[in-house]
Amino acid sequence: MFVDTAKVFISAGRGGDGAVSFRREKYIPKGGPDGGIGGDGGDVIFVATEGLNTLIDFRYKPELKAKSGNNGASSDKHGASGESLYVKVPVGTIIKRNGKVIADLTKNGQEAIIAKGGEGGSGNAHFKSSVRQTPRMAEKGEPGESFEAELELKLLADVGLIGFPNAGKSTFLSVVSNARPEIADYTFTTLTPNLGVAKVDNHEMLIADIPGLIEGASEGKGLGDAFLRHVERTAVLLHLIDGYSSDIAKSYQTIRQELANYNLSLVDRPEVVAITKTEGLDQEIIDMQIDNLRPVVSNSPIYAISSSAHKGLTDVLRELNRKIQEIKSLDKMIDAEDQEETHPTISLGSDKLSTAWQVERLETDDGVIFIVTGEKIEKFAIRTDFTNYESVNRLRDIMRRMGIAHELRRRGALQDSVIRIGNSDFTLLEQ
């Protein structure tokens, strides 16, 4: 069964908690703090893998979860990091979070960290200083990233077969490649994209048979709406048109219009046109159909072929291969130029972004709440054990160092005012 979209819940591992511990040895009655750091949580990593061409496995495995890190221990022992989860997906898989693309895996073996595991919390040994000899606090491990991801597969192929149902796409693919699609004389024989590898002059090309398009496919009619996405990543289009068409020019223009309606860039995709099923047509009729096509096809080459009689196929494959090699050469040249050139950009550095914070005063029925947001301070709050007064005081000290406490007082916060960071509430000063 072919499935090209799926939703899955992804959860990276939580970081282990830091330990609160003190050395306890026979001849060292006042051993110092020796609580170790918690291990980092495992990541969820997607790997593009050849040989896979469907997302059906994710319909039966709706949750992907990495292992959490272990807690720290005494004697400065670090907790073990959680094992990352590696997930194999087809080449051409796009991963989205809240509709935004976060990874696009287009090459075999390409990896992407989809969800990052939480960092482990520091143990009390980390907080020892000249003024704090016996710290009794430790950080909690951070939770790993978790969210619902949308997966979308866009098949990667050198050639995309397009045309009306019964234009001969499946027959062509079965003859020139190792694919064995279903073939019959009725509309919408092909219900899923088929892939096949064709060979010509010691070159191989991957061909995708896209299910038959009809007028209105880009608006959801027929099957085309479900599979038009697979045309987007093909290097060259092979447009097959039934030689028995009563208006061959209109047939061609209808499919081209559907491509333009779906994605205007597809109109500029390199194209080869082939009139099919010519084994039963006189040469005079074939020439007439070519003449009828020429005014609307512009610069694309036109061939007359018969898949069942194996006529004209080699010429078409050679033309497709020529265009594919041209595109590959151009891609290499562009990549080389990109490596040579550097484009200066002006942006706010990640160090400044990470220290940025905001304070909002919120009036509620229960009183005033001061909400503090910002990447760095929220990260510290996540790692704070709010059941431990030393940990909370450390967070207050961090707020003072970052200038947040000063801003809170400027906005009217008193010592018993409620401060909210993330999902945690506490007072400005210890009560």
Secondary structure, 3 states (H helix, E strand, C coil): CCCCEEEEEEECCCCCCCCCCECCECCECCCCECCCCCCCCCCEEEEEECCCCCCCHHHHCCEEECCCCCCCECCCECCCCCCCEEEEEECCEEEEECCEEEEEECCCCCEEEEECCCCCCCCHHHHCCCCCCCCCCCCCCCCCCEEEEEEEECCCCCEEEECCCCCCHHHHHHHHECCCCCCCCCCCCCCCCEEEEEEECCEEEEEEECCCCCCCHHHCCCCHHHHHHHHCCCCEEEEEEECCCCCHHHHHHHHHHHHHHHCHHHHHCCEEEEEECHHHCCHHHHHHHHHHHHHHHCCCCEEECECCCCECHHHHHHHHHHHHHHHHHHHHHHHHHHHHCCCCCCCCCHHHHHHCCEEEEEEECCEEEEEEECHHHHHHHHCCCCCCHHHHHHHHHHHHHHCHHHHHHHCCCCCCCEEEECCEEEECCCC
